[in-house]
């Protein structure tokens, strides 16, 4: 238990420092996120090959579009706030990253490794530390610097670090989380994965375990293994910068990665009853 508390507190200290540096940059009015120099070594999170648990599917046939509220949904290929950003093919250490071909996006192949109906976080040894905004205003985005550590967890142990946007009463809470997760009971390993969770109407799920999230880019993708990562106690610290930003033209909530503001998909506004016009709380 002491080891688990130490790991939780280590992650908390990183998030506290991140919040202290960036709290004034939460997007409450203008719809833009400032481009401040990072105080961490931010990594352009990539992989040299696609995870074997994922395949490629036509963007218009992805399972997420099976949600009843998205029956007549028209896919938005780019957020309006990145129209002036020229996309570039990603590389890492001079190598081209394997990705889906044009017109296709990654989808999760239901392998034995992931035959889990749903991840439950009701453990009696659950520890949660958060920092919440308390301004009486409407937020349309935010980002957080999150330390990416190689935690060795197993069984029902798990660690989540990132940013939430929330709105609505507890009985009908609308929320979106994006960040990193080490969750053996969900992923079947102790690697760091790009993780999201969303709730609406009293229900919700991780990643694409239920229809809703619309993937528009071949990378990054929900559930992918992230690298590089830091070892606890090491001098070099790698930081991951998950970003949530609402497109004020369409109302959709986009998931992106700094520092290049690489937006890879979104939660359509049709899914939410209390987040369509913005969030009342940003939580770290």
Order of alpha helices (4+ residues) and beta strands (2+ residues): alpha-beta-beta-beta-beta-beta-beta-beta-beta-alpha-beta-beta-beta-beta-beta-beta-beta
